[in-house]
Every structure is written in structure tokens, then in C-alpha cells.
């Protein structure tokens, strides 16, 4: 054997020895516990056991979209916040971000929403009910990116409400399907929303009613139904108290697969009303149907300059 051949074999031998050492020190993951807990048939891939429904996922898996208001905020904003989700078998803490960029006056806007990080801790009952493959039920995950296009169909005036179209795309960027946190599958929704301000009296400077109706679709992991088609809805009211606003809404969607896929939530929030500066908002969300989490969240809103992307109109 020539010296060159021996030199070429030396790195290969070293690599083989390294791989053998790693395999010896780090034993393979044993999923016997999962096979027994879920009566695995020995053939079906484990991901088919995960139930793609809002009731059987983490709070950021298939959430109820926020109520659209019928009008576009003409100020570009960056929203950063934290959420505490409480349920009987799963407590989750998450960071949330949202970027809103208006274009062409107040006729079009883009919104980008992303949950960059969440920490979760499930008990074994919830873990097995969701067929999760995370043995200790605790860990971290990233969320889906939601990209929305808002179109102001009709501007709000004193004699008529505004009308806005929202088209929302859910990407497949969410992680940790093994722990039943996200679907790792796309989806989309579109809705029409309307709203109008009315003159108040005394401390109540003005008040508003708003509602939305639309369609929400998400991809499933089933072979008989490849997607779930849902009716999206919501309604609420806002009280403007000058420096503060108080809001209450009910929102949800109705799927047709009959797998706890009709979540409905109640939301109440209080926040500052500072269109030209930093905003603060505290929100409570409670479950009404097919939802297990009670949520408390805080959001900080940062205004991104004055005239942005052709928008210079002030509220």
C-alpha cells in the first residue's frame, strides 16, 4: 500500500471511530412509552396520531385571529408583547411580535405576526391526550409566521361605517410538532370587517361597534379530509375615554370535522390611546368553547416615524 493510500484511509478511519463513540455514549431514543400510551399499530407514522384541532394543540397552534376593526391604522407600528397561558394541563409563556405597515394613504396595509419563542410544560395526562411525543412534556418552540394584507374597501365616515378586507396567510414555520405545539402545515383566512364610531358624552368621548365575518382554512394530517374549512366570526365594542380605551370582543371559528374544532373566546382589554407615541395594552382572554386556555397578555406598541410608505394622515 502506498503512502498516499494510507493517508486517505486515516481520515476515514478516524471518522468511523468517532461515529462509533458517539453512538456508544448517546443511546438511541426509546419511544416504547409512546407506543404503549397510544396503542401504536406498528405501521402508522407517529405524526398521524396528532390531532390538528385548536383543542388538542398549544395555544399558538391554531389560535382564534384577533377581531378586525373595519379600518386601517394609518400609523406604522411595531408591537412586542408577552403572554401567559394557563390551562389545567398545560402552562405556556410566549413572546409575540407584530409589524404593521400602511401604504397608499390609508387604503392598504401589510401586517407580519410571529411568535419567536414559547416555553411550555404539560402534565402526562395532557401529553397523552394530545398523543405528543415529548416524554417530559416540557420544552421550547417557535411559532408560525402570519402575513396579512389589509384593504380599505370603504372609508369610515360620520354617516356610514368602514369596510375592510383582510387576507391572512399562515406559514408552516411553527416548530415542535412532536409536542403538539404547531401543525407544521399552511393555512389561510379572509374576512370582511366593519365598524363605526359614535359620539359619547361626559368621560366617554366616543364609542365604537365592530364586527367581522369570513372563512378560515387550515391543512390537516388526515387522509380523508386534507383541510378543515371554518366559518370565522367576531364582534365587539370599544369605549374611548380620552387617554384610555376599553374593549370587549367575542370571536371564534367553526370547523366541520367535529374534533373540538369550534373554538370561541372572550377578550377584554384596556390600553392607552396615543396614536403619536408609545402604547400599552393589557388583555385578558377566556375560553367559551373548544378552548382550554386562560390568557393574560401585555403589549408594547412603538410608532415607527411620521410619514411612512406614503402615509401622512393622522388620526
Secondary structure as GFF3:
##gff-version 3
##sequence-region A 1 315
A	DSSP	alpha_helix	3	25	.	.	.	ID=ss1
A	DSSP	alpha_helix	32	37	.	.	.	ID=ss2
A	DSSP	three_ten_helix	46	49	.	.	.	ID=ss3
A	DSSP	three_ten_helix	54	56	.	.	.	ID=ss4
A	DSSP	beta_strand	77	86	.	.	.	ID=ss5
A	DSSP	beta_strand	90	103	.	.	.	ID=ss6
A	DSSP	beta_strand	108	122	.	.	.	ID=ss7
A	DSSP	alpha_helix	124	129	.	.	.	ID=ss8
A	DSSP	beta_strand	138	141	.	.	.	ID=ss9
A	DSSP	beta_strand	145	154	.	.	.	ID=ss10
A	DSSP	beta_strand	162	170	.	.	.	ID=ss11
A	DSSP	three_ten_helix	177	179	.	.	.	ID=ss12
A	DSSP	beta_strand	187	199	.	.	.	ID=ss13
A	DSSP	beta_strand	206	219	.	.	.	ID=ss14
A	DSSP	beta_strand	227	240	.	.	.	ID=ss15
A	DSSP	beta_strand	244	254	.	.	.	ID=ss16
A	DSSP	beta_strand	264	272	.	.	.	ID=ss17
A	DSSP	beta_strand	279	289	.	.	.	ID=ss18
A	DSSP	beta_strand	294	303	.	.	.	ID=ss19
###
